[in-house]
Amino acid sequence: MTVAVGVTGATGRMGREVLAAAGQRGDCEIAFAVSESADAGTTVEGYEVEPAGELEDLVADREPDAVVDFTVPEATAGYAAACGEAGVSFVTGTTGLGADEITALDRASDAIPVLHAPNFSRGVSVLVEVVREAVGSLPGYDVELAETHHNGKRDAPSGTAERLLETIEAEGDFSGRKHGREGDDPRVEGEIGVHALRAGAIAGEHEVLLADDHEELRLTHRAADRGVFAAGALDAAVWLADREPGRYEFADVLG
């Protein structure tokens, strides 16, 4: 079965990657592409990009099986609602979602399958599980997390870093998070150090450091390019297309 996919944020970094990746696959095809910044005649990877305001009409006319979204929180909430009303599966990798946006996804999931993931890399999914095991096996070790992304990334820490931090906190006895350090600021026992770096065009790097007085363990994932995230998002769209309504995670796709 070939899955018809609509793409939002088509002129953005990830939207472009999704369109490029779709052209290399046999299990999906692009139904339409939209962007908030699309002008008349805009094309990306050979696909016409239409104004985001036309999404509802495009969903009705083109009848996609799923929509893949990498935009900003406010837009994601609106796209999720539109897909919910149209009965179209919704996959989003937008990070920095607040309570209102999470509620919008929950409401949409009453009618359609919704999959939200801060990261669509298979390697990151493994990293989360390895971090879970490491923190649980090394009680009392100091834990620090550092993440690095391109200079245009809006949210800090990244969505992936938040997922790792939640995993760490669930597996150990920690007093809280410490974001950065400055001046006379020694480490406090039980805190999790968090550091966000933004530079250049870096696709994404996450490192979790665990250490005591005698040893250190560093768990690191580096994305060579954004293609890995686009491939994962399309894997999710293909997998999600015939699922029952509800909330799903990328781990469900990986089985």
MOZI-V737302 format. One record per pair of residues at least 6 apart in sequence whose C-alpha atoms are under 6 Angstrom apart, sorted by the first residue. I is the first residue (numbers start at 0). J is the second residue. D is the distance in Angstrom with one decimal. If there is no record, write none. Layout:
# MOZI-V737302
I:J:D
I:J:D
This chain:
# MOZI-V737302
1:26:4.6
1:27:4.8
2:27:4.4
2:64:5.9
2:237:5.9
3:27:5.7
3:28:5.0
3:29:5.7
3:30:5.4
3:63:4.8
3:64:5.2
4:29:4.9
4:30:5.2
4:63:5.4
4:65:5.0
4:66:5.4
5:29:6.0
5:30:5.1
5:31:4.8
5:32:5.8
5:66:4.5
6:32:4.7
6:66:5.7
6:67:5.0
7:32:5.9
7:33:4.9
7:34:5.8
7:68:5.0
8:14:5.2
8:34:4.6
8:69:5.8
8:70:5.3
9:15:5.6
9:32:5.8
9:33:5.6
9:34:5.3
16:226:5.9
16:229:5.7
17:229:4.7
19:44:5.9
30:63:5.9
32:48:5.0
33:48:5.1
33:49:4.7
33:50:5.4
33:51:4.9
34:50:5.5
34:51:4.9
35:50:5.9
35:51:5.0
37:49:5.9
37:50:5.3
41:48:5.5
42:48:5.4
64:87:5.8
64:240:5.6
65:87:5.4
65:88:4.4
65:89:5.6
65:236:5.9
65:240:5.9
66:89:5.0
67:90:4.8
67:91:5.8
68:91:4.5
69:91:5.9
69:92:5.3
69:93:5.0
70:93:5.7
72:96:5.3
76:100:5.2
76:103:5.4
80:107:5.7
83:107:4.7
83:110:5.7
83:111:5.7
86:111:5.8
88:111:5.6
88:112:5.2
88:240:5.8
89:113:4.9
90:113:6.0
90:114:4.8
90:115:6.0
91:115:5.0
92:115:5.9
92:116:5.3
92:117:5.4
94:117:5.8
94:158:5.3
95:154:5.6
108:244:5.6
108:245:4.6
108:246:5.9
109:244:6.0
110:244:5.5
111:244:4.1
112:243:5.9
112:244:4.0
112:245:4.8
113:246:5.0
114:246:5.9
114:247:4.6
114:248:5.5
117:158:4.8
117:159:5.3
118:159:5.9
119:228:4.8
119:231:4.7
119:232:5.9
120:227:5.9
120:228:5.4
131:166:6.0
135:170:5.3
140:209:5.8
140:210:5.2
140:211:5.1
141:209:5.5
141:210:5.2
142:191:5.3
142:208:5.6
142:209:4.7
143:191:5.5
143:192:4.4
143:207:5.9
143:208:5.1
144:192:6.0
144:193:5.0
144:206:5.8
144:207:4.6
145:193:5.9
145:194:4.6
145:195:6.0
145:205:5.9
145:206:5.4
146:195:5.1
146:204:5.5
146:205:4.4
147:195:5.9
147:196:4.5
147:197:5.7
147:203:5.8
147:204:5.1
148:197:5.1
148:201:5.0
148:202:5.8
148:203:4.8
149:197:5.4
149:198:5.0
149:199:5.1
149:200:4.4
149:201:4.5
150:197:4.7
150:198:4.5
150:199:5.4
156:195:5.8
173:189:4.6
173:190:5.7
174:189:5.1
174:190:5.2
175:190:5.1
176:190:5.5
176:191:4.7
176:192:6.0
177:191:5.9
177:192:4.8
177:193:5.9
178:193:4.8
179:194:5.4
202:222:5.9
202:224:5.5
202:225:5.9
203:222:5.4
204:220:5.7
204:221:4.4
205:219:5.7
205:220:5.4
206:218:5.5
206:219:4.3
207:217:5.8
207:218:5.2
208:216:5.8
208:217:4.6
209:215:5.6
209:216:5.1
